[in-house]
Amino acid sequence: MLLALLISNSVGNILVERYHGVPTEERLHWRSFLVKLGADNLKGAKNEELFVASHKSVYIVYTVLGDVSVYVVGKDEYDELALAEVIFVITSTIKDVCAKPPTERLFLDKYGKICLCLDEIIWTGILENTDKDRIKRLIRLKPPAEF
Amino acid sequence: MAQPLVKKDDDRDDEAEYSPFLGIEKGAVLQEARVFNDPQLDPRRCSQVITKLLYLLNQGESFTKVEATEVFFAVTKLFQSRDIGLRRMVYLMIKELSPSADEVIIVTSSLMKDMNSKTDMYRANAIRVLCRITDGTLLTQIERYLKQAIVDKNPVVASAALVSGIHLLQTNPEIVKRWSNEVQEAVQSRAALVQFHALALLHQIRQNDRLAVSKLVTSLTRGTVRSPLAQCLLIRYTSQVIRESGSTQTGDRPFYDFLEGCLRHKAEMVIFEAARAITELNGVTSRELTPAITVLQLFLSSSKPVLRFAAVRTLNKVAMTHPMAVTNCNIDMESLISDQNRSIATLAITTLLKTGNESSVDRLMKQITNFMSDIADEFKIVVVEAIRSLCLKFPLKYRSLMNFLSNILREEGGFEYKKAIVDSIVILIRDIPDAKESGLLHLCEFIEDCEFTYLSTQILHFLGIEGPKTSDPSKYIRYIYNRVHLENATVRASAVSTLAKFGALVDSLKPRIFVLLRRCLFDSDDEVRDRATLYINTLGGDGSVVETDKDVKDFLFGSLDLPLVNLETSLKTYEPSEEPFDINSVPKEIKSQPLAEKKAPGKKPTGLGAPPAAPLSTVDAYEKLLSSIPEFANFGKLFKSSAPVELTEAETEYSVNAVKHIFDSNVVFQYNCTNTIPDQLLENVTVIVDSSEAEEFAEVLSKPMRSLPYDTPGQTFVAFEKPEGVPAVGKFSNMLKFIVKEVDPTTGETEDDGVEDEYQLEDLEVVAADYMLKVGVSNFRNAWESMGDDFERVDEYGLGPRESLAEAVNAVINLLGMQPCEGTEAVPNNSRSHTCLLSGVYIGNVRVLARISFGVDGPKDVAMKLAVRSEDEARAACCNNILLKCKVFRKFLQNNLRSLDPLYYWCYFHNRISYNHSRTN
């Protein structure tokens, strides 16, 4: 299960936060844990350089893309490798939508589109689509190119 | 000076700072949402408002029920628009709002219409939304469409239906299970993601049907799996099938070739999954492990942190069970100590600590020292724990490891980290006698500058116990007395108690301690003054308070003789009144102990975390319990208490386990009983023991338990007499006997009349290992050589065919009941020979060391050469006496060997024992 997806700006303010199967009372804990993890490690990181950590039995993969930091949390079959796949889809889609690694402003300008993309990538804790071109078509309700 | 020119770009930067959602307010956005009701819909404007609503929801903002309903109804109006972009937003918005069951009806018809639309993408999205908001009744109505969708040509539609199925399986399993034919068809799909989702769903549908899963795995491992994600799932399901098939035969393990083939897959994800699956196989052999370890080793030097992390994490797990298999990767792992990712570095270090040998410890410690300064406390704790185990494994290396611990103790760190270090030092002091003095001094230095009251008081308490037993107790006094000047009241009070302990236990220090204690009489804190006064008056008293020196020590430092839990309960129920609290009214029976043991199996002693005043060690607790029973008073000193042996199966009406307490000429069985029936009270509970199969034992007394209420454990005892110092063995059958009374669960009242009843328990055996105490030595070679070979006995045994060398070693260790030393209980994979070092104390306080060399002869035949050295307490005792003790030990061995079938078989029926009485004859 993909437990959480969190996107924050460079100072740790939340831009997107989605949880699946995480009790409400634990969400705040996760938010502060992830933001602290980013603050400790992402300074000076290169775009899309992957960072990985584990906390109890869950895995966390996170990265920085332009002005935003992206964190994904998973457990069981969504281990560090599967999460790396998920985060790769997310970052490449965001880059595609924003045409470059986004500034915070650009990210917020494209907020609606990004929400649609995320909806195509992760659906209630399960990875659904992995190809950015297909996702680009799906959010415009166009069938996949190969079909 | 001219102002720098303002470039156009600077303006844009300012703009970039400005968020389009700046100052966004929920109330205002909800007002804006009224545009959804406009007769002339503006799709662009509507999309913008939806984006704002999404932003609010993603920020953790919540809508009240009324607000959510209002927005939901407004959003449903947007189905009228034909704008595609807006429609996609509407789908997302409905999912985010998760309307309640009574509201869903509003959109159902629109969604059903979309679900039958000719536009594929409408269908896919409508399926996802419907499945998100639907309930069981609606699901039956749309089931037909969903089944069609699963096999739809459009992969997006098929995936939407399949992923919906995965979610719906949680809430409506019966319905989803009916789709298995369609899902089966989708597994064969040429679209990679459809196959992935179908495989996940099909496995979930059939997960309880082993045969079906096995068939699924068999067909797919032969066919083609298109996506790496699906291949990973398949590997997981394959290892499940292997695990459940229970085959541990080497060479022909089913599906191993498939797993091994996956190690050459082009996707890293698949390679890892296969490597991990191989390392987790039950009873994996080193031949099977090698290819997996090789690919993991390659990934250790990958440029991608995720791959390095995954590799080192897997190897770390392997190192727990097969340390030797990982040693080839040690060089690669050493380079990971400097990895920027601290998780990777910590995993590398802890793996190295597990796989390292004695000679590499110093080098490793050097590397770790540099590493420790720049990792977080949580990682440091893991490293400290690994170092503690390493030190217990290689006690000879205690000096460098203890130095390392004391160095990191001086550095900055939080409470948990410092506590972990202090706990480790305490454990090392307890387990490695040579480390005691240096360890205590490190702790003393630490409390000179310790900011944690808890740790200071615990260390002071520990110093009070261990310090007086050292060669020069006076050197600790300065550190302790410094606390009286420099610390807060809690620590000062602890320091006073510790000083008093030194005074009481070391006569030569007594006058000097008195001078110090008198100075404490002027302390500003009541507790500190009270303690000082008490100690001065009792220790240096004129006999008016207590009579003798022994009484003083018992009074001041003896334990309370009662379980603290009981004392705490009694104190809580005590109501302040004229009548003082009577400590004799506290029950002495240890009630919760057996349950606590069951709940925390394998919990390690936690150093200072378990101070002697709090939960006593199990042996101490048993000793206290037995000494509180007058009938056992003349049995002498308790030699050993066994671990509890379960006499009932789990979840039976009455749960009973037994502990065997061994005395010199007596054995006491302690039956820990728990009544698990709420409406029953048991009274007069005893165990009737039949000892006809234990000839040397004679029952001397049985101590019944008066009552056993529901879920409150209690004990009953039966004591036997046996010949003094003889390791008598035998089998005892047990029957629980009691009077059962009904309890009214509502009022808690018990009926007056009861019925006598019996309950058959499992048999209990006293075996020779019960007469052996596991007592380790810090340096086996020294101990062995210092004991000398004058009293050595060497025998050789053929153990016959065994499953593996490791299994034979384990069996012999278990039946001897001795403590393996220096990690020699671990047998490297595929070894043909192994030497195991054991140490113990045999009944009669005879120190025994054993060096056992095992060798595999032929295909599986294991031969064993057992060399035993034993010492006399006085050393000067005559040779005969030692021989006698060796004979006793020999008998003990023979008794034990008889209990292990194949050993017995070979030793006695085939008469293949060859005694090489090396020196003793």
Interface residues (C-beta under 8 A of the other chain):
Chain A: I14 L15 V16 E17 R18 R27 D40 N41 E49 L50 F51 V52 A53 S54 V61 E77 D79 E80 L81 A82 L83 A84 E85 T103 E104 R105 L106 L108 D109 Y111 G112 C115 L116 D119 W123 T124 I126 L127 E128 N129 T130 R134 L138 I139 R140 L141 K142 P143 P144 F147
Chain B: E15 A16 E17 Y18 S19 P20 F21 S47 Q48 I50 T51 L54 Y55 N58 Q59 G60 I84 G85 R87 R88 M89 L92 K95 T119 D120 M121 Y122 N125 R128 R132 K153 N154 P155 V156 S159 V163 I166 H167 L193 H197 A200 L229 C232 L233 R236 E268 M269 F272 E273 K304 P305 V306 L307 F309 A310 R313 N341 S343 I344 A376
